[in-house]
């Protein structure tokens, strides 16, 4: 397996991709939103094909802020990545930070071929803790769909509508947590990572395997800093130490 | 003379529930129907051991979120999709969707084993095809075959789901029997509301914000000691 190279790149508007030089076989792509955030009415879409045997890590330059939207306007972020046989994707964006009165529909679709590999993280922060930003009236609809060979493999979604702060304070919901992350690993040795990962988790997190080759981690934390501090060693382990520099504290 | 190529002998009833239909639904969702529901706590046992659920009001709060924002609503969506499905291929996709949306290994076990037991029993008693499906998908498919009213089936499904978890908590907390019944009575209007609200939902609406319920289900895998399978 040789080096991964870029075949085609088309970009327009405020979503840019930059490719830092790395001394590894895989390619790292950093998403840059030159608009500095997302607001109502914005439309972002990203379409990526990873061909046979290629390895791509995608991250973001910074945490993505979802600002207050004008009434009736909804932002849309749609990402589709297909990963061919023998190829791998590390989908490692930094946090999505929801502000009060944001309105966003987000969708991530990852299509895996039979022998494709995946490491995915999706961190969401419920308002900036330092302000403090309280989510009294938001609209956030998130969908994550991972398929393999066209069949559903992992489905997750989150709907927040209205007073999210009160909702998230409830004991079976988030017990007042300010940040959450989901991690999904799809690869043959996923089951073997379960035990070491569990040993690294705080009380407000859980890990499970949905099959021998699918590991899922869900973690809540008081704020984005605590979330990051807990997640970094886990992501270092799961990415074999190739976590993008933008992820380091 | 016109030829009749094929005569359908099956008589299709309208979606009007006869008294017998209602009694059959009551049978499916009774605790004595052999799906083994009593063995599963849906992660509740973890929340009880960690002290998140101590009183009847804690239980009511926790279960109402599981019903409205977690598995309850999602199961309703899956049940309705299976009810509306028109082919084995479509049902297989809904079954796979149900597996993909399961939050943990034990949740998978819970929906697969109860579904398999439901399919086995309905195959023998009501002559259904017996193909193993996840529990809500199996119920939806069977209800369609019986021409039952799907709103009523969805409501009863949720009510039995809630009743089973209340009964698990009565044993594990422990709570008094009367407290348990009060919690179930308080959850009853929700079953009606959620079943109704899921009428227009599609599989794309599957989502959960019952994060700590899902985390509790994951942590149950290593909980010691434990009496439930989930």
Interface residues (C-beta under 8 A of the other chain):
Chain A: X141 X142 X143 X146 X151 X152 X153 X154 X155 X156 X157 X158 X159 X160 X167 X168 X170 X171 X172 X173 X174 X175 X177 X180 X198 X204 X205 X206 X207 X208 X209 X210 X216 X218 X220
Chain B: X47 X52 X53 X58 X61 X62 X63 X65 X66 X69 X70 X93 X96 X97 X99 X100 X101 X102 X103 X104 X105 X106 X108 X204 X205 X206 X207 X208 X209 X210 X211 X212 X213 X214 X215 X216 X217 X218 X219 X221 X222
